């Protein structure tokens, strides 16, 4: 058995010089040159440029895109990443070993991006009581890198489709943020892949579709954040001569309701006819609830008249993201606003804040923070972008002012709003123009 493995490895090693040994999802020897592939998992950045010692190796790499293996040289190099040549996202020195392959992952929010260099060769797979570099026939090998910012430690389940997780043990267990595991052998087959918060069966990623894992393939799965504070995405990368990979979109998304309406009674929310949230009062904000990341129909009803829809609209929540659904206006003229939330932790020493004009009577607002103009012309039923405010971990107090756009006439002043570093907030202006109110929400 040991001799068979050794001979097979040597054969594949030689074939790698030409076209690889059974590339794709099957067996694949690693490149004999020093190589690196680049993976962009920064959800809110423009396409990135990857530079080695200030020389651009990759340009125009969009979110959830990755290169194949690219030739480089051994030794210590400066790896830097920019958002297309503008702001620098990452600068780090990495030492590469001759003849090894690497995966360089850039991840997290653009305002606090991080990187992780994964060593792809050689690999050590436990098999039959020994460590090998190619899985035995009838198995594949997989490891997990947890780069999902904010979700904590995770478990990975590789199961038959629809298997009850309550009756199933994790395939890979208790992987903290920033850690990548050793390789785990699994019987070759087609599986549903799910991630859950460690020690629970709370699923934060679900492939839904069955994934076929090729015999004797070697893979690394990278969990990453797409903006949610609880859900994750998953990228599965092949360790073969080419370095092919596949993003798998989750079945899951989350949303919450912000009631800025003038209906009076609290609101109920139905998704595809299923009651999902109940009795959300005026100026109230629900918790996030899980939903399917697919086209759906959302209906808003008054809790006083269940069954009578006040507003119906389509929603297609993006996989592994958090959204805020804002309902404003009067009973006969309700309107919706669906916002994608950036709930990854904000940079050290800063709070991330955006502002929403949800008052139907205030056509446009200028936003001031500590009397400094911050956003102009935030029109009704719209949101500003995010800004970062210097704050400390015990909370810093700010004066938030909303003026009628283009004037010095105040519409609303919130004199003592506390923001805590590392937290994302949304400040809503709700209610009629004659008596607007401020609603401050901690989103993550």
N, C-alpha and C positions, 0 to 999 in steps of 0.2 A: 504493500500500500504506500509506504513512504517512498520507495523507489519510483513508483508510478507517478506520484505527485512531483517528485524532483524532475523527472524527465519531461513531464507536461509543462512545468514552469519554464524549463530551458527552451522548449519548443516555442512557447508563446513569446518568450523574451526575444528570440531571434526573429520571429515573425513581426514583432513590433516595429522593426526597422522599415518594414515595407508597409503593410496595411493593417496591422493589428491581428489579434487572434480572436475570431468570433466577436467582432465589435457589436455595439448596441447593448441589449439587455443580457446577453450571454456572457461567457467568460471573456475577460479582456486583460491582457498584460498591460502594465503601465508603460508610459514612454521611457526611453533610456536617456533622453535629454533632460535637462533641468527645465521644467515647464510650470506655468501658472495659468489658471483660468480665473476669470473675474465674474463675480455675481453681484448684481445691483439689487439690493433689498431696502432701498431708501424710498419710502412711499410718497414723499412730498417734495422730491427734488426734480429739477430738470434732468434730462439725460446726462450721464456722467462721463468724464474723461479720466482715464487711469494712466498715470505716469510712473515710469521707473527711472529714477535718477534724473528727473525733469524732462525725460523723453516720452512723448505720448505713445503708449502701446495700444490703447483702446479709446475710441471716441464715440459719442452718440449712443451710449449703452443705457437703454431705458429701464424703468422700474420693472422688476421681475424678468429681466433678461440676463443672459449669461453668455460668455464666450465659450468656445472649445479651449483645449489646452494650447497655450502659446509659448513659443520658445523664449527662454531668457538665459541667464548665466548664473552660476553659483556665486556665493559670496554675500556680503552685506549690501543691501540696496535700500534707497529711500523710495517707498511706495507712497504716492500721493493721489488723491482723488479730488476733482473739482466738479462743480455743477456746470459742465460745459465750458470751462475756462474762466468762470467768474469767481464765485466764492469757493474757498478751499473747505472741503468737508472732512478730510482725513489726511494726516501726514504721519507716517510711522516708518521706522527702520526695521527691516526683516532680513534674516540671514537664511540663505537657501543652500541646500546641500547638493553637490553634483549628482545628476542622474535621478533626482527625485521630482515628483509632481506635487503641486500644491493647488489649493483652492483659496482665493482671496475674496472674502465676503465683506461687502460694505452694507451696513444695516442701521436701523434706527431712524429717528427724525432728522431732517436736514439740518436743524439747528443744534443737534447734538449727536451727529453721526459717529459710529464706531466701526471697527474692523476686526476681523478674525482670520488668521491664516491657518487653514487646515492642511495637515500633511497627508497626502493621499497615497504615498508609497514609501517603503513597503508596508503591507498591512499584516496584522497578526490576528488570525481567526482561530478561536478554540474549536478543535475538531478531533473527536476520538482521543481525547486526553492529551493532544499535542497542539502546538501553534503552527498553522500553515498560512500560506499566502494566497491559495486558491481554495474556495470551498469544495467540499466533497460533492460528487454527483448526487442529485436529489435535494440539494440545499442551495440557498443563497445567503449572503452575509450583509448585514446592515448595521450602521451606527447612527446615532442621533446627536446633532448639535443644537442646543437650546439657545437661540438668539432672539427669542420672542420677548422683547423688552416689556417689563411690567406684569407679565402673567405669572411669574414665580416658577417653582419647580413643576415639571410635567412628567406624566407617564405616557408611553406609547403602546397602543394596542394594534396588533396585526392579526385580524380575525377573519373567519368566514363571514360573508356578507350577512348583515343583520344579526350577528351574534349578540346575545344579551351580555352587556359588560358587567352586570351584577354577578354573573356566574363565570366571569373570565378574569384571569390574572394578566397583568400587563406583560408585554413582550420585553420592554425596556422600562425600568422603573426609577423614579425619583431623580430626574436630571435637573439640577439647578440652572438658573440663568447663567450663560457664559461658559457652560461646560459641554464638551463633546465626549461621547462614550467610546469604549472599545467596541469591537465588532461582535454582533450576536448572530449565530447561525439559525436559519429558519427553513423549514421544509419548503421546497419550491412549489409555487402555486399562485392562485389569484385571490387577492384579499381586499377587504375594506380596511382602511387605515384611519385610526382615530387617535387624537391626543386628548388627555384629560389632566386636570389639576391633580397633582400628586396626592394620593391618599383618598381620592374621591372618584366618583364616576361622572363628574361634571365635565362634559365633552366641550373642548374649546376648538377642536378641528375635526371635521368628518369628511373624508374623501367622497362619501356617497358612492360614486362609481367604483367599480372593482378595478384594482390595479394588478396587472400581471407582472410577476417577478420572475425573470429568466433563470434557468438552471445555471448554477455556479456564478451568477452575477455578484458583483460587489458594489454596494451603494452606501452613500451617506445622505441622510435626511436632515434638512436644516429647517427648524421651526423659526418663524420670524413674525414680526408685528407689521400689520398693515394700517395701524392707527387705533385699533381697539385696545382697551386696557385689560381685556379678558380673553379675547379670541386670538387665534394664531393662523398663519398661513404655513404651507409646507412645500419645500423644494426638494426633489429627490434627484441626486446627482450620481451618475455612473462613474465608477473608477475603472476606466478602460483607456485604450490608446487615444480616443478622440476627446473624451470628457463631455459626453452628451448629458443632458439634464432635462427635467420636466417639472414645471410648476403645476401643482394640483390645487384647484380652487375648492374651498370648503363649501359644504351645504349651508353653513351657519352664518348669520349676521345678528346684530342687535339694534334695537331702537328704543327710544323713550319719547313720551309725549309732553309737550309744553302747552298748557292751556292759556292762551292769551286772548281768548274769545270773549264776546259780550253776551254769550248765550244765557248766562245766569246759573242754571243748575250745572252740576259737574258733568263731565263728558265721559262717555264710554267709547272704546276703540275695538273694532272688529277687523280681523285680518282674514280675508277670504271667507267671510261669514262666521268666523270663530271669535267669540268674545275673548279679548286678550288683555285689555286694561279697563278698569272700572273706576268711576267716581273721582276723576281727576278734577279738582276745583279750579276756579279762576286763579291765575298766577301760580298754579301748582305745577310741579314737575314730577313725573313718574320715575320709577327705577327703570333701568334698561331691562328689556325682555328679549329673549332669543326668538328669532324668526328664520324663515328659509331665505336664502340668498337667491331669489328668483322673482320674476314678475308676479306681483300680488295686487289685490284690490283692498284698499283700506277704507273703512266706513266710520264716520263719526256720528254718534248719537248722543242726545241729551239723556241723562240718567232718569229724567222725569218722563220721557216718552220712548222707552226702549222699543226697538223694532222700526222706528221711523228715522231714516238716515237724513242727517243735516248736510253732510258732505261726503262724497265718494270720489276717490282719486286713485290712480295707479301708483304703485311704489315698487322699485326694483333695487333693494338694498344690496350693496356690493359685498361679496364674500369677505368674511373675517374683519368687518368694519363695524363701528358704532355710528348711529345716526340719531339726530334729534328731529322730531316732527313737530313743527310749530303750527298751531291752529289759531287764527286771529279773525277779526271781523264779527259782524252780527249774525243772528240766526239765519237771516235770509241771504246773507252775503259772506259766508265763511270762505276762507282761503287757506291753503296749506303751504308750508315751506319746509322742504327736507334738506337738512344740513348734514354733511359728513364731518364727523368729529375727529380731531387729532388728540387721542387720549393717551399717547405715549408720554412718559414722564418728561417734563420740560428740563432744560439745561440746569446744571448746578447753580444755585443762587438766583434763579429766575422763576417767575410764574408766567404761564402762557394764558393770554386773555383775548377774547373776541367780543364783539358787540352786535346785538341784533335789534333792529327797529321792527317791532311787532305791533306797533300802534297804527291802526288804519287811518287815523286823523293827522298824523305827523308825516308829511310827504317826504321830508328828507332831513337828516340830522348830521351835525358835525360833533365829533367826540373829542373831549379833552380829558387828559389824565394829569392830575396835579396842575391844571390850568394850561397845559401844553397841548397844542393841536396834535391829534394822533390819527384820526380818520376823518375824511370829509365826505359829505353827501352819501350817507348811508340811507338809502331810500326805504320807504315802507315795504315790509315783507321781504327784507334782505338782511344779509350779515356782512360785517367787515371781515377782513382777514384776521389772522392772529398777530398779536404783538407780544413781546416779552418784556416783563417789568422786573427790575431788580427787587428781590424780596428775600427775606430770611426764613428759616425753618419754623420759627415761632409765629410768623405772620407779620406783614407790613401793611400799613394803612395808607389808602389813596383816596384822593378826591376825584370823583368821576362826574364830569359835566356833559350834558347833551344840549347843544344850542340848535335853534332853527338854522338850517344850513345857510351859510353865507351871511349870517348876522351875528350880533352879540346877544341876541335874545335867548335867555335860557328856557329850555323846555322842561328839563329835569336835572336836579343836582343830587348826587349821592355823596355826602360829605365824608363818610368814614367806612370805606369798603376795605376789608382785610383779604389780602391774597397771600398764600403760603408758597414758598419756593417748592418746585417739583410738582406743582399741581396745575391742571388746566381748568380754566373758568370760562363761562359765557355769561355776559350781562345783557339781560333782555329789558327793553322798554315796552311795557304793555299798558293797555287801557286807553281811554279816550284822550284826545289832545288836551282837553281842559283839566284833566287830573291824572296824568300818566304815573305809573309806578315802575320801580326798578326791581328786577328779580335777578339775584346773583346765584349762579349754580356752579358747584364744583362737579366737573364732568367725569373726572377719573378717580 
